[in-house]
Amino acid sequence: MTVATIPAPFLRTQEIPNLTFDATRDRFDASWRDPLSMLLGLGRAAGADFIEFFLERNQYISCMAEDDAITGISPRLVTGAGVRVFKGKGDCYVSTNDLTFHGLRAAMEKALSIMGLLLPGPAASIPETNLELLRDYATAKEKDAWLAACSSMQEMGDVLLSANASLAKQGSHVQARRSGYFRDWQEVLVAASDGTFARDIRLTQSVGCNLLCADGEHRSSIGQRAGDTSDSGFLRTWNYEQMAHDITESAGKMLYADYVESGNYPIIMANHFGGVIFHEACGHLLETTQIERGTTPFIDKKGEKIAHENLTAWDEGLSDDAFGTIDMDDEGMPTQRTLLIENGILKNFLSDRAGSMRTGHPRTGSGRRQSYTYAAASRMRNTYIAPGDFTNEELFNSIDKGIYCKKMGGGSVGPTGQFNFGVDEAYLIENGKISKPLKGATLIGEAKEVMQRISMCSEDVSLAPGFCGSISGSIYVTVGQPHIKVDSITVGGR
C-alpha cells in the first residue's frame, strides 16, 4: 500500500475522503505505515484512548485419507482486518474484508460509533501516530520462503496413503484407518496507537492417524498426532512407520483389556499429551479473561500456595518448533517465558492488553486469536509442568495399587475447573509394577483439589501439540509434562 500525497505534518478531517491509496494484498510491509498511522491518529482525535489494527492473510489446506482413498481436500484463502477501539475500560471490535484505506476507515468509524465516539469536525487537525520502524520477524527469520517450500497436494495424498498402508500392515483386526494432515500459513501485521508496528508469518502443520480395531464384541480406538511450526519440510520427514507401530501396539493391547472398576486411586499420568489436564483444568483458570468474569478460584491467590510444593509450571512461546511457539503475540508484543507456579506458589497470570488494563496484571505476550474476525484475548502458548526430582521408577514404586494413564483422550471442563477426561490407554499398577491393560477409565476431579495432590514429578518432560478453544477462537497450543503422580483421584469405570 502506498500513499498518494499527504500534507505534513497534519491533515484536516475534510481532506481525508479525497486521499487515495494503492492497496496491495500480496504482502504486509513498511508501505502500510502511512495509511495506518493516519487512521490511528484519526481515531485518537475522535476521543478513543487506544486503537489497534490487526491485518491478516491466510492460506490453509487440509487432506484426509480413509483406508485406501483420499476422501477430502479442503483449501481456504482468507484476507481481512480487525480494529479494536478502547475508551476507559470498555472496548469494541469490528472486522472487515475490505483492506483499502476507506474500508479500514469505515470499520474504525463503526467501532468508534459503537463506543459513542464521533469523528471530529471538518476543520480539525489530524496528527499521524508515530509508529515504530517495522519490526519484521518474517524477514529477519527468512519466513517469506516457507509457503513455497511446503508439500504439494500430490505429496500430501501420497504420504497419507502410505501411512494408512502401514497401519494395515502392522495392525490386526483392523476395521478402519484414517490419516489427516493440515497446513496453516498466516501473515499478520499489527499497528496500534502506542506505536506498535510489527509483522510476522506463522506456519503450523499437523499430521496424525486413527485406528479402529474390532474382534466380535471387543473394540479399541487409538489415535496419535504430531505437529510443528516453522519447518516447511515437516510432512516429508514424518516417521509414519513409527507412529503406525505405536498406534497398532496400543490398539492391540486395548482390544481385549478389562474394564476398570470405579473408585478412588492413586494414578501415574504419562508425559507428553498427559499435560492436557493441567492445560484444561488449571491453565485456563490462570488467564485474565477468567479473572474478568470472576470464574477462577485463583482470582486472589497470587503469591499463595495453590498446588503441591513439588509442582512448578510454565507457559512460554519460545520452544523450538512447538505448536504454541510464536515470535510475537497477536497484539504485537514479543513472546516470552512466564512462570505460572513455582513450588506450589502461584506466581503469575496470563494477560493480554485488555486483561492487563482491567485486572492490573502485567501483559505476558499472551494476546492471541484464531483470525482477524476475533479480538485478541489472554490465551496459553506452550504450557507444561516442569521436570521434578524423581525417577519414573520412584513414582511407580510409591504405588501398591493404582492406575497408569498412558494415553489421554477427550474430555470436558467446567467454568471453574471441574473436569472429566477419558483415558484411551491405561494399565493397572500392582506393587509398583505395570500389570494388565484397562479400558473405559475416566478421570474426574476439580482443579484446586487435584493440583494439591500432584506430589511427584519425574524428569522426562515431553510436549505434545493441541488445539484450544476459547473466547478468541481456536488456536494452536502445546501441552506437556513429565510423568506425574496424583495421590488420589476419582476414576469412573464399571
PyMOL commands that set and color helices and strands:
alter all, ss='L'
color gray80, all
select helices_A, chain A and resi 13-18+30-45+101-114+137-140+143-145+147-149+153-170+235-237+240-255+272-281+283-286+288-293+353-359+392-397+447-453
alter helices_A, ss='H'
color red, helices_A
select strands_A, chain A and resi 2-3+10-12+21-22+50-66+69-87+90-96+125-127+135-136+174-192+197-215+218-229+258-259+263-269+313-316+337-342+345-346+367-368+377-378+382-385+401-413+418-430+433-439+442-446+454-457+462-470+473-481+484-492
alter strands_A, ss='S'
color yellow, strands_A
deselect
rebuild
show_as cartoon
